[in-house]
Amino acid sequence: MAEHPPVIVHPPSSSGGRRVTVHGQIVGLAHGRGDVAEFLRHAGLAPDAEDIDLDAPGLVEWRGGDKDTWVGGTGGAGGGGGKGGGGVVSG
């Protein structure tokens, strides 16, 4: 069985945002790349959110679209950069 990267960004929901899991645990709902980076920083995968390479295939698997897809399968929507904001951290 093929191993998945530790971080999975799931397909966008119809209402916007993408569920993010780290090592199989839901860490929150991201509404942009900044949210994903912050979840990874919070999970201890990088000391600083700006140092995280969201294109690293060994770290992040993007399902249902790339890092610029945030609303129901359309690219570029949903404020893809910066520090994020609007993400919900669980736990």
C-alpha positions as CSV (number, residue, x, y, z in Angstrom):
1,M,0.0,0.0,0.0
2,A,1.3,3.4,-1.0
3,E,2.1,5.9,1.8
4,H,0.5,9.3,1.8
5,P,2.3,12.5,2.9
6,P,1.6,13.5,6.5
7,V,-0.6,16.4,5.4
8,I,-3.8,15.9,3.3
9,V,-5.7,19.0,2.0
10,H,-9.1,17.6,1.1
11,P,-11.3,18.7,-1.8
12,P,-13.1,22.1,-1.3
13,S,-16.6,21.9,0.2
14,S,-19.5,23.5,-1.6
15,S,-19.6,26.2,1.0
16,G,-15.9,26.9,0.7
17,G,-12.8,25.9,2.6
18,R,-10.9,22.6,2.7
19,R,-10.5,20.2,5.5
20,V,-6.9,19.6,6.5
21,T,-5.6,16.5,8.2
22,V,-2.1,15.9,9.7
23,H,-1.1,12.3,10.3
24,G,-4.8,11.3,9.9
25,Q,-6.1,13.9,12.5
26,I,-8.4,16.8,11.4
27,V,-6.6,20.0,12.3
28,G,-9.0,22.5,10.8
29,L,-10.8,24.0,7.9
30,A,-8.6,26.1,5.6
31,H,-9.8,29.0,3.5
32,G,-6.5,29.8,1.9
33,R,-2.8,28.7,1.7
34,G,-2.0,30.8,4.8
35,D,-4.4,28.7,6.9
36,V,-2.7,25.5,5.7
37,A,0.7,26.8,6.5
38,E,-0.4,27.9,9.9
39,F,-2.0,24.5,10.7
40,L,1.4,22.9,9.7
41,R,3.3,25.3,11.9
42,H,0.9,24.6,14.8
43,A,1.4,20.8,14.2
44,G,5.2,21.3,14.6
45,L,6.1,20.6,10.9
46,A,8.0,23.9,10.6
47,P,9.1,26.6,13.0
48,D,7.6,29.4,10.9
49,A,4.6,29.3,8.6
50,E,6.6,31.2,5.9
51,D,9.2,28.4,5.8
52,I,6.7,25.7,4.8
53,D,6.8,24.5,1.1
54,L,3.2,23.7,0.3
55,D,4.4,22.3,-3.1
56,A,6.5,19.6,-1.4
57,P,4.9,16.3,-2.5
58,G,6.4,14.4,0.4
59,L,4.8,16.8,2.8
60,V,1.4,17.8,1.4
61,E,-1.1,16.0,-0.8
62,W,-3.7,18.2,-2.5
63,R,-6.9,16.4,-3.3
64,G,-9.6,17.9,-5.5
65,G,-7.5,20.8,-6.7
66,D,-4.2,22.5,-6.1
67,K,-3.2,25.1,-3.6
68,D,-5.1,27.7,-5.5
69,T,-8.4,25.9,-5.5
70,W,-10.7,26.9,-2.6
71,V,-14.3,26.9,-3.6
72,G,-16.2,23.9,-5.1
73,G,-13.5,23.1,-7.7
74,T,-12.9,26.6,-9.1
75,G,-9.3,27.8,-9.1
76,G,-8.1,31.0,-7.5
77,A,-11.1,31.8,-5.4
78,G,-11.1,32.2,-1.6
79,G,-8.0,34.4,-0.9
80,G,-5.2,32.0,-1.5
81,G,-2.2,33.7,0.1
82,G,-0.9,35.8,3.0
83,K,-1.3,34.8,6.6
84,G,-4.7,33.2,6.1
85,G,-7.5,33.9,8.4
86,G,-10.8,32.3,8.9
87,G,-9.5,28.8,9.5
88,V,-10.9,26.8,12.3
89,V,-8.4,24.9,14.5
90,S,-9.7,21.9,16.3
91,G,-8.3,20.3,19.4
